[in-house]
Amino acid sequence: MPDRPELTLVSTVLGTPDPGRLADFYHRLVGWPVATDEPDWVTLRPTDGGAPWHSRQYQSLPPVYVQNASLEIAWSRVVTELHSISGDVVSPFLTAGDEGFDINNMNEWWLAQHMLASGTGTVPEITEAPFHLPEPAAQ
């Protein structure tokens, strides 16, 4: 057993005002060849297939998705059989703007009230009755 845990670096992104200089430092440090060399983005590619990136922070960075409580969908059998709302398969449901707004604290409650009062937010009309799970059979 080794004295310390083994770590494999798969990928990383480092923000810097000078991506070329930072990439050159890591190139000399670890010996990875430069795969992409652009003014705002330099990629070093290790020989084992991982891809750490060194880049300047700018507007075309990929989006970051944050989980909110806007929607969770599950078959009713998943809830009754697995006692879970996520089951074995989880897929993202992407929302935009206020569509994914959820209330988790008093500040968000205040914001929701303000949005409704000012007309910048709305609450959809719900016309369907809620689904009720059948009572479990007596054991």
C-alpha positions in Angstrom: 0.0 0.0 0.0 1.5 3.4 -1.0 2.2 6.0 1.7 -0.1 8.5 0.1 -3.2 8.2 -2.2 -2.7 8.1 -6.0 -4.2 11.0 -7.9 -5.0 11.0 -11.6 -5.7 14.4 -13.2 -8.3 14.1 -15.8 -8.8 17.8 -16.7 -8.8 21.3 -15.2 -9.3 24.8 -16.4 -7.2 27.7 -15.0 -8.3 31.3 -15.5 -5.3 33.6 -16.1 -4.7 37.0 -17.9 -1.8 35.3 -19.8 -2.8 31.7 -20.9 0.3 31.2 -23.1 2.7 32.0 -20.2 0.8 29.7 -17.8 0.7 26.9 -20.4 4.4 27.3 -21.1 5.0 26.9 -17.3 3.1 23.7 -17.1 4.5 22.5 -20.4 8.0 22.8 -18.9 6.9 21.4 -15.6 5.1 18.2 -16.7 6.3 17.9 -20.3 2.8 17.8 -21.9 2.7 19.0 -25.5 0.7 22.1 -26.6 -2.4 20.9 -28.5 -4.2 24.3 -29.1 -2.5 27.7 -29.0 -4.8 30.7 -29.4 -4.6 34.2 -27.8 -7.3 33.4 -25.3 -7.1 29.6 -25.0 -4.2 27.2 -24.7 -4.6 23.5 -24.3 -2.0 21.1 -23.1 -2.8 17.5 -23.8 -1.1 14.8 -21.7 -0.1 11.6 -23.4 -2.7 9.5 -21.4 -5.6 11.3 -23.1 -6.7 13.7 -20.3 -7.1 17.4 -21.3 -6.2 20.1 -18.8 -7.0 23.6 -20.2 -5.5 27.0 -19.4 -7.6 29.9 -20.5 -8.3 33.5 -20.1 -11.8 34.1 -18.7 -14.0 35.5 -21.5 -17.6 35.5 -22.6 -17.5 32.3 -24.7 -16.8 30.0 -21.8 -19.3 27.1 -21.6 -22.4 27.6 -19.6 -22.6 26.3 -16.0 -25.8 24.5 -14.9 -27.0 24.8 -11.3 -29.6 22.5 -9.8 -32.8 24.1 -8.7 -36.0 22.7 -7.4 -38.1 23.7 -10.3 -39.1 20.2 -11.6 -38.6 16.6 -10.7 -40.3 13.9 -12.8 -40.6 10.3 -11.8 -42.8 7.4 -12.6 -45.1 6.8 -9.6 -43.7 3.2 -9.4 -40.2 4.6 -8.9 -41.5 6.4 -5.7 -43.5 3.4 -4.5 -41.0 0.6 -5.4 -37.6 2.4 -4.9 -38.7 4.9 -2.3 -36.9 7.6 -4.3 -37.8 10.4 -6.6 -34.8 9.9 -8.8 -34.7 6.1 -9.4 -31.9 4.6 -11.5 -31.8 7.2 -14.3 -31.4 10.9 -13.9 -31.7 13.3 -16.9 -31.4 17.1 -16.8 -34.5 19.3 -17.3 -33.1 22.7 -18.4 -35.0 25.9 -17.6 -34.4 29.4 -18.7 -34.9 32.7 -17.0 -37.4 32.7 -14.2 -38.8 29.4 -15.3 -36.6 27.6 -12.8 -37.1 30.1 -10.0 -37.6 28.3 -6.6 -38.0 29.5 -3.1 -35.6 28.2 -0.4 -35.3 31.1 2.0 -36.9 34.4 3.1 -34.9 36.5 0.6 -36.3 34.4 -2.3 -39.8 34.6 -0.8 -39.5 38.4 -0.8 -38.2 38.4 -4.3 -41.1 36.2 -5.5 -43.6 38.6 -3.9 -41.9 41.6 -5.4 -41.9 40.0 -8.9 -45.6 39.2 -8.6 -46.5 42.6 -7.3 -44.5 44.5 -10.0 -45.7 42.2 -12.8 -42.2 41.0 -13.7 -43.2 37.5 -12.7 -46.3 35.3 -13.0 -47.6 32.1 -11.6 -49.2 29.7 -14.0 -52.8 28.6 -13.6 -53.0 25.0 -12.6 -56.1 23.2 -13.8 -55.3 19.6 -13.0 -56.0 18.0 -9.7 -53.0 16.7 -7.8 -52.0 13.0 -8.2 -52.5 11.0 -5.0 -50.7 7.7 -4.4 -52.9 4.8 -3.3 -52.6 3.9 0.4 -50.2 1.0 0.9 -51.8 -2.4 1.5 -51.9 -3.5 5.1 -49.2 -6.0 5.9 
